[in-house]
Structures are given as structure tokens and as C-alpha cells.
Amino acid sequence: MRIVRTLGLLALAGAVPAAAQTGEMPCAAVKTTAFAPCDAPKASAAMATLDGVPLGAADLDPEFQKRVAGADAAVADARRTALNAEIVDVLLHLEAERRGMSFRDFWEAEVFRKTPPVTDAEVDAGFEQAKKWFPGKSAADLRPRLESIGLADKRARREAEVAASLRERFPLVPGADPGAPGLAPDAVLATVGPRRITAASAAVRLDAAAYAVRRDLYYGEVDAVQRAAQARLLKAEAEKRGVTPESLEKDKVNVGEGHAVRFLAYLPAPPALTLDVDGAVSRGPANAPVTVVEYADFECPHCSKAWANAEEALKPYGDRVRYVFVNFPLPFHEYALRAAEAGRAAARQGRFFELAGIMFRNQDTLDTASLRKYAAEAGCDATRFAEDLDSRRFAADVLLEKRGGERVGVDATPMFFVNGLWLRWESTGVAGIRAAVDAALTKAGVAPPAPPAPPAPVAKAAVP
């Protein structure tokens, strides 16, 4: 999960107005084609104050100043990259249709099954890059992790190769630049064989990619502002003592106490995305006024906490909320894919939530033997579960769930969406999830549940 670093004892006050949490902004926020200019940081504007004195882009380190200045260009590039991914999607879907196959079966046959294994030489090369992070570990120790990373990379390359092989059958005719501002919804961005890709048909992928740039820039601003505030305080204290800031930093002198940073920039409001979660595990009615979608990895420690938070947060809502769990196994978690397959196998027996809870509580032991033991504890039929797991029956389904998450901008876990709106990183605790659900219920015209009554005071026994 993305983590926003704190600045020692400095208080980061007023980081985001409450309106940003509900998607309301003081200017037009997200459109189907581009962000309004007011969402982009301005070099001349104060991003924060330190004890009431403005901190602007000019106070930040030069590298981050370049990011601020290049934000609009980065958004345009992200949209162009997203269009290329959309073109690959269309090529693969067209070929699946031509062969009379479902996309799932086509992808499993041509991508998953035809991805070559990772070689010993590739493991050794990966180990040379990774060993500095794992002192004392051998290539054999890290082999499962390195194989998982290598296979993910090879699957991506295999998919690109398949798409490239279809270019002659389904010729590509470029259209309008997806990075251009003010595109009409019916603007044709590309034509692939018989199919047109318009700004409207690709809006989910393009808007998600654009938002990810703005979102990451915002969190980068928070981090850069904190560093700038620290540097300003160090400089002032060094001048007072007649020493260098570097000496104070080396001696770990605390210069933050008694000072406050107030962050002024807004986190851009997220676009409302239509999430394709067909086939994902869920509970709650399909027509519930609020749908909470979580993309998660069974080996991710942050996901374990988020799972518990979501379970607790959604208890009061009953049929007013549908919860959807979408697999997003990260390649560097060597057991995450197999654990996700185990979850799918348990879901086939109606025991997903039982097994998921056990796996999240035992993240350090998710090998195949352990998964079989946990499945038995969850009430699964052992023979049926083992057959499903050993056959890799659900591997393609899990990987296509992840692929669908990438389409809507998921790039870390856990990631939550509430009625299609991304839930910010720092709002995935119990209170944050409930606040987002309550806002979505209110917007849908449904009353949120009443807050639980405080516990009655315990009467003290009379002293004789």
C-alpha cells in the first residue's frame, strides 16, 4: 500500500478538506476526457504553509518541480499508453470472437498456457538484482519469488506478442490523440479491424490512467512539502546555532517540535468508474444501493488489515451494501497467485469467506500443503478442493481479475472503490470506509444506519 510519510513531530494539519472525501470540489474536477486546469498544481501557488509562511513549488526540490511542471504532459502520455492497452484488448477480443471462443478460454490457451517457464539463467540474473535487498538469502531461497516475478513479466510479453501477431488480420488506423484536451465522447481514437475505439468507449481506462498520475503527484507533493519544511527548519536552526544544516541532520536534532505544516493542495476528485467484477466473489444483494469493491492480495500484510477493517466497517449496513472481493496477486508475492486460486476453489464450494479469513490470518504459510489444511478447516470437500488447486483450474480466472483491475488503475493493494469511486489510501480504516459508504448511501437517497448507541454506564456498587 502507498504510505504517506510523516514529518517527525510536525503536524500536517488540514491536509484535505472534507469535500474532497465525497468527490465535491470547488471547481470542475473530472470529466470524461481530461482534468480541469484547477486540479493541476500551479508553480506560483502556495502548496502549504509552515507556521503560516507559504511553501510553494519553488521551495521544493528541483526534481519534483519538474514533475509539477510536467503534470499535464504526463497525464497526456498516460492516456496514450492507456489507449495502446485498449487496442491490445480489442485485438485479443476480436480474435477470440473470430475463433468462436470466450475471451477467458482464448486468453488461457494463447497467453497463460503458452507462457514459457522461467529458466535457471533468468533466476540467476534476477537474483543478482535482488540480493542486495535480501542479505543472507541464496538464489535457491528466493527462487519461488523470482520465478513468480519472471512469469508475470513473460505473460505480459506473451500477450503483447499475440496482439502483435493479429495486427495484419485486424489493421490499425490511428485517430484523434487521446492526450488532447476537449475530446468529444464520439471522437474516434483508433479503428482496429471492424471496431472503433472512441473517447467514450475507452473512457474508463483513459480516465483511470489520467487520475493515477494526478493522484500520485498529490501524494508526491505531500512528501516533497514535508521535506521542504524540514529543510527550512533545519536551515533556520543552523543559522541560530552557527552550524550547518547537515550537522544538525547528522546529529538527528529535532527541529519539528512546536511547528505545524498545513497542506493546501487538493487531492483531485476521482472519476466514477464502471468496474467489471463479473465472476468475482461477493456477498450482499446485487441491487444494493452501494457496492464496495476491494482489490487485494492474500500475501499482502496491508490487505490482511484491510480485510478485517472491511468486515468490521460493513457490519451495520445489512442489505444496503454489496461487498465484492477481486483478486490482485502481486508478482513479488510468490504464494499470492496460488492462494487466490485456492480462494476461487473454495468459492466454488460456497466457502470463500471462511477460507479467505484463515489465509489472511496465516500469511506466512500459504504453501500448497497449508492451503489444503486451511480448506479443510474452512469446511471444503478436501478431494474436490485438491483437484481444483492441482489442475490450476482457476489460474486464468484470477489473472484476468487482476488484468481487469489494471484497466481501472489498480496498481497497489489493497485498493477500494465505493460505487466506482476510488477510496483514498488513508481512508481504508473502519471509520474511513463507513464515511465513504454513508456518503454513497446519502447520494443514493438511502438513509445510513444509525450510529450504535454508547454503552450504558456501569452502576457502581454502594459502599456499606
C-alpha positions in Angstrom: 0.0 0.0 0.0 1.2 3.5 -0.6 2.3 5.2 2.6 2.4 8.9 3.2 5.5 9.7 5.3 5.1 12.0 8.3 7.5 14.7 9.2 8.8 13.9 12.6 6.9 16.0 15.1 5.5 18.4 12.5 1.7 18.3 12.5 0.3 18.0 8.9 -2.9 19.9 9.5 -5.9 20.3 7.2 -4.4 18.1 4.5 -7.7 17.7 2.5 -11.0 19.5 3.1 -13.9 17.2 3.8 -15.4 17.9 0.5 -12.6 16.0 -1.3 -13.7 12.8 0.5 -17.1 12.9 -1.1 -15.9 13.9 -4.5 -17.0 17.5 -4.3 -14.5 20.2 -5.4 -14.6 24.0 -5.6 -14.1 23.7 -9.4 -14.9 21.3 -12.2 -13.0 18.1 -11.4 -13.1 15.0 -13.5 -14.5 14.9 -17.0 -14.6 12.0 -19.5 -11.6 13.4 -21.3 -9.4 15.5 -19.1 -9.0 17.1 -15.7 -9.9 20.7 -15.3 -6.8 23.0 -15.0 -7.6 23.8 -11.4 -6.7 20.3 -10.5 -3.1 20.7 -11.6 -0.6 22.2 -9.1 0.4 25.7 -10.1 4.1 26.7 -9.7 3.1 30.1 -8.5 0.6 28.9 -5.9 1.3 28.0 -2.3 1.1 24.3 -1.7 1.3 24.5 2.0 2.3 26.8 4.9 4.8 26.3 7.6 3.8 28.3 10.7 1.7 30.4 8.4 4.5 31.2 5.9 3.8 29.9 2.4 5.6 26.9 0.8 5.3 26.8 -2.9 6.7 24.8 -5.8 9.8 26.9 -5.8 10.6 25.7 -2.3 10.5 22.0 -3.4 13.5 20.1 -4.7 14.3 20.6 -8.4 13.3 17.1 -9.4 9.8 17.4 -8.0 9.5 20.9 -9.6 10.0 19.2 -12.9 7.2 16.7 -12.0 4.9 19.6 -11.2 5.7 21.5 -14.4 5.3 18.4 -16.5 2.0 17.2 -14.9 -0.2 17.9 -17.9 2.2 16.2 -20.3 2.4 13.2 -18.0 -1.4 12.9 -18.0 -1.5 13.1 -21.8 1.2 10.4 -22.0 -0.7 8.2 -19.6 -3.8 8.4 -21.7 -1.8 7.5 -24.8 -0.4 4.5 -23.0 -3.9 3.5 -21.9 -5.1 3.7 -25.4 -2.4 1.2 -26.5 -3.6 -1.2 -23.8 -7.2 -0.7 -25.1 -6.0 -1.6 -28.6 -4.4 -4.8 -27.3 -7.7 -5.6 -25.6 -9.7 -5.1 -28.8 -7.3 -7.2 -30.8 -7.5 -10.1 -28.4 -11.3 -9.9 -28.1 -11.7 -9.8 -31.9 -9.6 -12.9 -32.4 -11.5 -14.7 -29.6 -14.7 -13.9 -31.4 -13.3 -15.0 -34.7 -12.4 -18.4 -33.2 -15.8 -18.7 -31.5 -14.2 -18.8 -28.1 -14.9 -16.9 -24.9 -12.2 -14.3 -24.1 -11.3 -16.2 -20.9 -10.7 -19.5 -22.8 -8.8 -17.8 -25.6 -6.6 -15.9 -23.1 -5.9 -19.1 -21.1 -5.0 -21.0 -24.2 -2.9 -18.4 -26.0 -1.3 -16.5 -23.1 -1.4 -18.4 -19.9 -0.7 -21.9 -21.3 1.9 -20.7 -23.8 4.0 -18.6 -21.5 7.4 -20.3 -21.2 8.8 -21.2 -17.8 11.5 -19.2 -16.1 15.0 -20.6 -16.8 17.8 -21.1 -14.3 19.8 -18.3 -16.1 16.9 -15.9 -15.6 16.6 -16.8 -11.9 20.3 -16.2 -11.5 20.0 -12.8 -13.3 17.1 -11.8 -11.1 19.0 -12.9 -8.0 21.9 -10.6 -8.9 19.5 -7.6 -8.9 17.5 -8.7 -5.8 20.2 -10.0 -3.5 21.1 -6.6 -2.0 17.6 -6.5 -0.5 17.8 -9.9 1.0 21.2 -10.3 2.7 21.9 -13.9 3.7 19.5 -15.3 1.2 20.6 -17.6 -1.6 19.2 -17.9 -5.2 17.5 -21.1 -4.1 15.9 -19.3 -1.1 14.5 -16.6 -3.5 13.7 -18.8 -6.4 9.9 -19.0 -5.9 9.7 -15.2 -5.7 12.0 -14.7 -8.7 10.0 -17.3 -10.7 6.8 -15.5 -9.9 8.1 -12.2 -11.0 9.6 -13.7 -14.1 6.4 -15.5 -15.1 4.4 -12.3 -14.7 6.8 -10.5 -17.0 6.7 -13.3 -19.5 2.9 -13.4 -19.5 2.9 -9.7 -20.3 5.3 -10.2 -23.2 3.4 -13.2 -24.5 0.2 -11.2 -24.5 1.9 -8.4 -26.4 3.3 -11.0 -28.9 -0.2 -12.4 -29.5 -1.6 -9.0 -30.0 1.2 -8.0 -32.4 0.5 -11.1 -34.5 -3.0 -10.0 -35.1 -2.2 -6.6 -36.5 -2.3 -7.8 -40.1 -5.6 -9.5 -39.6 -7.1 -6.5 -37.8 -5.4 -3.4 -39.3 -5.0 -0.4 -37.0 -6.0 3.1 -38.2 -5.0 5.8 -35.7 -7.5 8.5 -34.9 -7.6 11.5 -32.6 -4.8 12.0 -30.0 -6.2 10.6 -26.7 -4.0 13.1 -24.8 -5.6 16.1 -26.5 -7.9 18.2 -24.3 -11.6 18.6 -25.0 -12.2 15.4 -26.9 -15.9 14.8 -27.7 -17.2 11.4 -26.4 -17.7 10.2 -30.0 -14.2 11.2 -31.1 -12.6 8.1 -32.8 -9.2 7.4 -31.2 -8.4 4.3 -33.3 -10.0 1.8 -35.6 -9.0 -1.8 -35.1 -10.3 -4.0 -37.9 -14.1 -3.6 -37.8 -14.2 -1.9 -34.4 -13.9 1.7 -33.5 -12.4 2.9 -30.2 -14.0 6.2 -29.1 -13.3 8.5 -26.3 -16.4 7.2 -24.6 -15.8 3.5 -25.1 -12.2 3.9 -23.7 -13.2 6.4 -21.0 -12.8 4.1 -18.1 -9.3 3.0 -18.9 -8.1 6.5 -20.0 -9.7 8.4 -17.1 -8.2 5.9 -14.6 -4.8 6.3 -16.1 -5.0 10.1 -16.0 -6.3 10.1 -12.4 -3.4 7.8 -11.3 -0.9 10.5 -12.5 -2.7 13.3 -10.6 -3.2 11.1 -7.5 0.4 10.1 -7.4 1.5 13.7 -7.9 -0.6 14.8 -5.0 1.0 12.3 -2.6 4.4 13.2 -4.0 3.5 16.8 -3.2 2.8 15.9 0.4 6.1 14.1 0.7 8.0 16.9 -1.0 6.4 19.6 1.1 7.3 17.8 4.3 10.9 17.6 3.1 10.9 21.3 2.2 9.5 22.2 5.6 12.2 20.1 7.3 14.9 21.8 5.2 13.6 25.2 6.1 13.5 24.4 9.8 17.0 22.9 9.7 18.4 26.0 7.9 16.8 28.4 10.5 18.0 26.3 13.4 21.5 26.0 11.9 21.8 29.8 11.4 20.7 30.3 15.0 23.4 27.9 16.3 26.1 29.0 13.8 26.4 25.5 12.3 25.5 23.8 9.1 22.1 22.1 8.4 23.9 18.9 7.5 25.5 18.7 11.0 22.1 19.1 12.6 20.7 16.4 10.4 23.6 14.1 11.1 23.1 14.6 14.9 19.4 13.9 14.4 18.4 17.2 16.0 14.7 17.5 16.4 13.6 20.8 14.8 9.9 19.9 14.3 8.5 20.4 17.8 6.2 23.3 18.1 5.8 23.8 14.3 2.9 23.0 12.0 2.6 22.3 8.3 -0.8 23.0 6.7 -1.2 21.4 3.3 -3.3 23.4 1.0 -3.4 21.5 -2.3 -6.5 19.3 -3.1 -6.4 15.6 -3.9 -8.2 15.6 -7.2 -11.7 14.0 -7.1 -11.6 10.6 -8.6 -13.6 9.7 -11.7 -16.6 7.5 -11.3 -15.6 4.2 -13.0 -17.6 1.3 -14.1 -15.9 -1.8 -12.7 -16.2 -5.1 -14.4 -16.3 -7.5 -11.5 -18.2 -10.4 -13.2 -17.1 -13.7 -11.7 -15.6 -12.1 -8.6 -16.7 -13.3 -5.2 -19.3 -11.1 -3.4 -21.9 -11.0 -0.7 -24.9 -8.8 -0.4 -27.6 -8.2 -2.9 -26.6 -7.3 -6.5 -29.1 -4.4 -6.5 -27.8 -2.9 -3.2 -27.5 0.9 -3.4 -23.8 0.8 -2.5 -21.2 -1.6 -3.8 -17.8 -1.8 -2.1 -15.1 -3.4 -4.3 -11.8 -4.4 -2.8 -8.8 -5.4 -4.9 -6.5 -7.5 -2.7 -3.6 -9.9 -2.4 -3.6 -12.7 0.2 0.1 -12.3 1.0 0.0 -8.5 1.4 0.1 -7.5 5.1 -1.9 -4.3 4.4 -4.6 -6.4 2.8 -4.9 -8.5 6.0 -5.6 -5.4 8.0 -8.0 -4.0 5.3 -9.9 -7.3 5.3 -10.5 -7.0 9.0 -11.4 -3.3 8.6 -13.9 -4.0 5.9 -15.5 -6.9 7.8 -16.0 -4.6 10.8 -17.0 -1.5 8.9 -19.8 -3.1 6.9 -21.5 -5.0 9.7 -24.2 -2.3 10.4 -25.3 -2.0 6.7 -27.0 -5.3 6.0 -28.6 -5.4 2.6 -27.7 -1.8 1.9 -24.2 -2.7 0.8 -22.8 -5.3 -1.5 -19.1 -6.3 -0.9 -17.0 -7.6 -3.8 -13.6 -9.2 -3.4 -11.4 -9.0 -6.5 -8.1 -10.9 -6.7 -5.0 -8.8 -7.4 -2.0 -11.1 -6.7 1.3 -9.1 -6.8 4.1 -10.9 -8.7 6.7 -10.5 -5.9 4.5 -12.4 -3.5 5.3 -15.9 -4.6 2.3 -17.6 -2.9 -0.3 -14.9 -3.7 -1.5 -16.4 -7.1 -1.9 -19.9 -5.7 -3.7 -18.6 -2.6 -6.1 -16.7 -4.9 -6.7 -19.9 -6.8 -7.4 -21.6 -3.5 -9.9 -18.9 -2.8 -11.6 -19.5 -6.1 -11.7 -23.2 -5.4 -13.3 -22.6 -2.0 -15.8 -20.2 -3.6 -16.9 -23.0 -5.9 -18.0 -24.8 -2.7 -19.5 -21.7 -1.1 -16.7 -21.4 1.4 -14.7 -18.5 0.1 -15.1 -16.1 3.1 -14.3 -18.9 5.6 -11.0 -19.7 3.8 -10.1 -16.1 3.0 -10.2 -15.2 6.7 -7.9 -18.2 7.5 -5.5 -17.3 4.8 -5.3 -13.7 5.8 -4.5 -14.8 9.4 -1.8 -17.1 8.2 0.0 -15.1 5.5 3.4 -16.5 6.4 2.4 -20.1 5.5 0.5 -20.2 2.2 2.3 -23.2 0.6 0.1 -25.8 -1.1 0.1 -28.2 1.8 -1.0 -25.4 4.2 -3.8 -24.3 1.7 -5.2 -27.8 1.8 -5.2 -27.8 5.5 -6.9 -24.4 5.7 -9.5 -25.5 3.2 -10.4 -28.4 5.4 -10.7 -26.1 8.4 -13.0 -23.9 6.2 -15.3 -26.8 5.6 -14.3 -27.6 2.0 -14.5 -31.0 0.5 -10.8 -32.0 0.5 -10.8 -34.1 -2.7 -12.6 -31.6 -4.8 -10.5 -28.7 -3.5 -7.3 -30.6 -4.2 -8.4 -31.4 -7.7 -9.2 -27.8 -8.5 -6.0 -26.5 -7.0 -3.7 -29.0 -8.6 -5.2 -28.6 -12.0 -4.7 -24.8 -12.0 -8.4 -24.6 -13.0 -8.8 -21.1 -11.7 -5.4 -19.6 -12.5 -6.6 -17.8 -15.7 -9.7 -16.5 -13.9 -7.5 -15.0 -11.1 -5.1 -13.4 -13.6 -7.9 -12.0 -15.6 -9.4 -10.5 -12.4 -6.0 -8.8 -11.9 -6.0 -7.7 -15.6 -9.4 -6.1 -15.1 -8.1 -4.2 -12.1 -5.2 -2.9 -14.1 -7.7 -1.5 -16.5 -9.2 0.7 -13.8 -5.9 1.9 -12.5 -5.2 -0.6 -9.7 -1.5 -0.6 -9.1 -1.2 -1.5 -5.4 -3.1 -3.4 -2.7 -5.4 -3.1 -1.0 -7.4 -0.7 -3.2 -11.1 0.0 -2.5 -13.8 1.6 -4.7 -17.2 2.7 -3.3 -19.8 2.9 -6.1 -16.9 3.2 -8.6 -15.1 6.0 -6.7 -11.5 5.2 -5.6 -11.2 5.4 -1.8 -8.0 7.2 -0.8 -5.2 5.3 0.8 -5.6 6.9 4.3 -9.3 6.2 4.4 -9.3 2.4 4.4 -9.7 2.1 8.2 -13.1 1.3 9.7 -14.1 4.9 10.1 -13.0 5.9 6.5 -14.9 3.0 4.9 -18.0 3.8 6.8 -17.7 7.5 5.9 -17.5 6.7 2.2 -20.4 4.2 2.4 -22.6 6.7 4.3 -21.8 9.4 1.7 -22.7 7.0 -1.1 -25.9 6.0 0.6 -26.9 9.6 1.1 -26.2 10.3 -2.5 -28.4 7.4 -3.5 -31.2 8.7 -1.3 -30.9 5.9 1.3 -30.5 6.7 5.0 -27.3 5.4 6.6 -27.8 3.2 9.7 -28.0 5.0 13.0 -24.7 5.0 14.8 -24.5 2.4 17.6 -25.7 3.7 21.0 -22.9 4.2 23.5 -22.6 1.5 26.2 -24.7 2.2 29.3 -22.7 3.3 32.3 -22.0 0.6 34.8 -23.6 1.3 38.1 -21.1 1.4 41.0 -21.9 -0.9 43.9 -22.9 1.0 47.0 -20.2 1.1 49.7 -21.7 -0.1 53.0 
